[in-house]
Amino acid sequence: MESLFERTLAAIKPSDKEVEKAAWKRLDNLTKPRGSLGRLEELAAQYAAARGSLKAAVEKPCVLVFGADHGVAVQNVSAFPQAVTVQMAANIAAGGAGVSVLARHAGASLRMVDVGIATDAPMPGVVNRKVAKGSADFTLGPAMTQEQCRQALEAGIEEAQDAIAAGSTLLGTGDLGIANTTPSAALYSAYLGIDPEEIVGRGTGIDDARMKSKVEAVRCALAVNAGALNDPFDTLAALGAAAKRVPIVIDGFISGAAAVAALKLKPEAMDYCFFSHASAEGGHKKAMNAIGACPLLGLGLRLGEGTGAALAFNLVQAGNKILLEMASFDEAGVSGSEV
Amino acid sequence: MESLFERTLAAIKPSDKEVEKAAWKRLDNLTKPRGSLGRLEELAAQYAAARGSLKAAVEKPCVLVFGADHGVAVQNVSAFPQAVTVQMAANIAAGGAGVSVLARHAGASLRMVDVGIATDAPMPGVVNRKVAKGSADFTLGPAMTQEQCRQALEAGIEEAQDAIAAGSTLLGTGDLGIANTTPSAALYSAYLGIDPEEIVGRGTGIDDARMKSKVEAVRCALAVNAGALNDPFDTLAALGAAAKRVPIVIDGFISGAAAVAALKLKPEAMDYCFFSHASAEGGHKKAMNAIGACPLLGLGLRLGEGTGAALAFNLVQAGNKILLEMASFDEAGVSGSEV
């Protein structure tokens, strides 16, 4: 029998190009100079094509935040102690974190999912899908076993499916985990051939000494795990959403690395991805450029958690409403262009 | 007796730098790496300083769209006939235009104000503050008399005051009027010393021949009106808001030209201005750079009407909520940075 992972990959098809064409036709007839709403119009057309309908509205947007600890945290790569992962999962669930505020502001629901936080303690409000109490240190060998990796990926697919079953037609990805920019940098390096020096950034704000350790850790991990897939915890949330034709808004550096992994597995998933913001972290802009993505916002964010995704929901919804709610020249009795 | 205009200028004071300092102190203690919410944090601090309180929330945002016809429309500078101004004012008031949709999406109210539309017909839902049935052609002489100019400016102040009296603590500017990018380009040229060739853009989408006429019209107007202030219809909405310590979100090319005029009159008004987006129109980016403004969004918008302002409300509100709603490290029991 095929696994959930294989079935999901097989279910992903390109978005509906006929609907996209029809969306552009409608957009070109709305009461505005052609193309004058810029990228909002692109968002509207991409959303309609993904959903396969000109009439599809964005319903119940939901941010999925996947939390896990990374064994590489022992390698002096972060400014914060590992205990912060548990503490921040509780803060996110309780409503006090950046993503909690921005999801609420966007009118979006938020699910904080534990895929591998290094604790036994119960965390109220956090969904338990724990695969392990933290991954292994990937500078010494694989971060996890193949079976653990499959479990983590399927957790992502299932979370996306659950949110869609609850009525969401727009998902957002987020991440939590001390040291998580380190494996993300390694993923970008491995998949896009970007040198660690160019992709590694200062994460939560590390000094020069830790920066050197971090680049070293990435180089080491790439050598030790040559060719293997590392830590793509939320990769498959994007694939799970694409399989159901529900677009997903990718957050920043970490979710972006997972998206790069997802796109390597299934390039068609690109039709379902919106890239929310150009992160201030490391070589994110270079990586986005390499996959042909042009992030929507450029506000210097580098918090992660899904904060950029939550913020960009507003733009996707705005584009969607332009298509659904604006009057055409005919409908409003407005004269068209003379030229 | 001093005029409303003079009283308003005198009432504008710099924003509260002590509150700004306190806002940064709070922002630095919230549960995130310092500065990691980028420009959202700057928005939060600027808003608090403008309002003079750490606890000030954004209430009842309102977009003010000022419509007027420009005599220069006869000079072959636009792709649309002048009748479109009247038609679009009705469309905006009826809810079918771009700014109608985006203001609704932002949860903002919208006032469509007629300051000088070239018609006698009543326009349901449009506020009547008509100074003239269109301005004169400024390539032949002044666009309006000094008295008309004062009336138009005071209409802007009074509209801002009315919105504030109704409870708005964040205003947005917008514009409507066939040919209005032409006088706006002239304002940028006159105030910032940018050559017409570099600032004039294609507006609603004009061809090369009309582009040449448009540059010529601007050159001609600058020569004919050397040193005079032209057409700043919505300038004083910004000043009216600043006088009441209510921040205002400036739309794009046209509102930006009015803001440049306002800043020349009262540089302190800058503390109360948020610049919503880098317009795709002409030399807007260059002009924003010249006044030290860094627009929030870069989405290729060039519709005007206040669409960019309405879209950027969401970001100002997001920054504001970060300050008001996020937990500090102490409050959430989260460990701080080790370095």
Interface residues (C-beta under 8 A of the other chain):
Chain A: L30 T31 K32 P33 R34 G35 S36 L37 G38 R39 L40 A79 F80 P81 A83 V84 Q87 M88 A90 N91 A94 G95 G96 A97 G98 S100 V101 L102 R104 H105 G203 T204 G205 I206 D207 R210 A280 L296 L297 G298 L299 G300 L301 R302 L303 T307 L311 N314 L315 Q317 A318 K321 I322 E325 M326 A327 E331 A332 G333 V334 S335 G336 S337 E338 V339
Chain B: L30 T31 K32 P33 R34 G35 S36 L37 G38 R39 L40 A79 F80 P81 A83 V84 Q87 M88 A90 N91 A94 G95 G96 A97 G98 S100 V101 L102 R104 H105 G203 T204 G205 I206 D207 R210 A280 L296 L297 G298 L299 G300 L301 R302 L303 T307 L311 N314 L315 Q317 A318 K321 I322 E325 M326 A327 E331 A332 G333 V334 S335 G336 S337 E338 V339
